[in-house]
Amino acid sequence: IRGRLVFREYWRDPAATAAAIRSGWFFTGDLAQRGENGDLYLAGRSKEIIVTGGFNVSPAEVEAVLDRHPAVHQCAVIGLPHREWGEQVTAVVVRREGNLDDAETLIAFCGQHLTGYKKPKAIHFVEALPFNSNGKVMRRELVAYSSPKGS
């Protein structure tokens, strides 16, 4: 994006400024898709893309599938380090109250709706997801919940 309302630089961080602002354009890191009607839809953030076995996985795509499962109240998908694949698709899930579905059930559900490399290899259940003051999940905090097998 660019325009007179876009900031000029990061405060005291010329390296971050040089990486984000090039030729007057601010590169937001947002990923978008153009729909059939020509509208743009946000599809995630480039920094959140999980690279597993050379394939790119959008956390938003996996989250959209998990959100359709009746056991899932909230979820977030992250990439955790993996020795062989680079990163492992991992979901952190808050269950709906009273629901006891297990990780294997949710992984199988994802396998019905996603290509194999996109489905989570691990699911960790938590009481609540960490959110920042803007209501966004703090994905960095989720890494502390677990480290995958094979890393």
C-alpha positions in Angstrom: 0.0 0.0 0.0 1.0 3.6 -0.2 -0.5 7.0 0.5 -0.1 10.1 2.6 -1.6 8.3 5.7 0.9 5.4 5.6 3.7 5.9 8.1 7.2 6.8 6.9 9.4 4.6 9.1 9.6 2.3 12.1 10.8 4.2 15.2 14.5 3.8 15.5 14.6 0.7 13.3 16.1 1.5 9.9 16.5 -2.2 9.1 12.8 -3.0 9.6 12.0 0.2 7.6 14.2 -0.9 4.7 12.6 -4.4 4.7 9.0 -3.1 4.8 9.1 0.1 2.7 10.5 -0.1 -0.8 10.2 2.5 -3.5 7.6 4.3 -1.5 5.4 1.2 -1.1 4.7 -0.4 2.3 4.7 -4.2 2.1 2.1 -5.3 4.8 2.8 -9.0 4.6 -0.9 -9.7 4.1 -1.9 -12.4 1.6 -5.0 -11.9 -0.5 -7.0 -13.7 -3.1 -9.2 -12.2 -5.8 -12.7 -13.8 -5.8 -14.7 -14.6 -9.0 -16.5 -11.3 -8.6 -13.2 -9.3 -8.5 -13.2 -8.5 -4.8 -10.1 -9.1 -2.7 -10.2 -11.3 0.3 -7.5 -11.5 3.0 -6.1 -15.0 3.2 -3.6 -14.7 6.0 -0.1 -13.3 6.6 3.1 -14.3 4.8 5.0 -14.5 8.1 2.5 -17.1 9.3 2.9 -19.5 6.3 4.1 -22.9 7.4 6.6 -24.6 5.2 6.5 -28.4 5.6 8.4 -30.7 3.3 8.7 -27.9 0.8 5.0 -27.2 0.7 3.4 -24.0 1.9 0.4 -24.2 4.3 -1.8 -21.3 5.2 -2.8 -21.5 8.9 -6.1 -19.7 8.0 -7.1 -22.6 5.6 -6.5 -25.2 8.3 -8.3 -23.1 10.9 -11.3 -22.7 8.7 -11.7 -26.5 8.5 -11.2 -27.0 12.2 -13.7 -24.3 13.0 -16.4 -26.4 11.2 -16.0 -29.3 13.6 -18.6 -29.2 16.4 -16.0 -30.0 19.1 -13.9 -26.9 18.3 -14.7 -23.6 20.1 -11.5 -21.8 19.0 -8.3 -22.8 17.3 -5.1 -21.5 16.0 -2.6 -23.3 13.7 1.2 -22.8 13.9 4.3 -24.4 12.5 6.6 -26.0 15.0 10.1 -27.1 14.1 10.5 -30.6 12.7 13.8 -32.3 12.0 12.8 -33.9 8.7 10.1 -31.6 7.3 11.3 -28.2 8.4 8.0 -27.4 10.2 5.1 -29.5 11.4 1.5 -28.3 11.1 0.2 -28.1 14.7 -3.2 -27.0 15.9 -3.9 -25.5 19.3 -7.6 -26.0 20.2 -10.1 -24.9 22.8 -12.8 -27.5 22.9 -16.5 -26.6 23.2 -17.8 -27.1 26.7 -18.6 -30.7 27.4 -16.9 -32.0 24.3 -14.3 -34.7 24.7 -13.3 -35.4 21.1 -9.6 -36.4 20.9 -6.8 -35.2 18.6 -7.1 -38.2 16.3 -10.7 -37.4 15.6 -9.9 -33.8 14.7 -6.9 -34.9 12.6 -9.1 -37.4 10.7 -11.8 -34.7 10.1 -9.1 -32.4 8.7 -7.9 -35.3 6.4 -11.4 -35.4 4.9 -11.2 -31.8 3.9 -7.5 -31.0 3.3 -4.6 -32.4 1.3 -2.4 -34.7 3.5 0.4 -32.3 4.0 -2.0 -29.6 5.2 -3.7 -31.6 8.0 -2.3 -31.1 11.5 0.2 -33.7 12.6 -0.5 -32.8 16.3 -3.3 -31.1 18.2 -2.8 -29.6 21.6 -5.9 -28.8 23.8 -5.8 -25.7 26.0 -8.3 -23.9 28.2 -7.9 -20.6 26.3 -5.9 -19.1 23.5 -3.7 -16.1 24.2 -5.1 -12.9 22.6 -3.5 -9.4 22.3 -5.3 -6.2 23.0 -6.5 -6.1 19.4 -8.2 -9.5 19.7 -5.6 -11.4 17.6 -4.1 -14.7 18.7 -0.5 -14.3 19.9 0.9 -17.2 17.8 4.4 -16.9 19.3 2.9 -17.7 22.7 1.5 -20.9 21.3 4.9 -22.4 20.6 5.4 -22.6 24.3 2.5 -25.1 24.6 4.4 -28.0 23.1 7.3 -29.1 20.9 6.5 -31.8 18.3 7.9 -35.3 18.1 10.7 -35.5 15.6 12.2 -32.1 16.3 
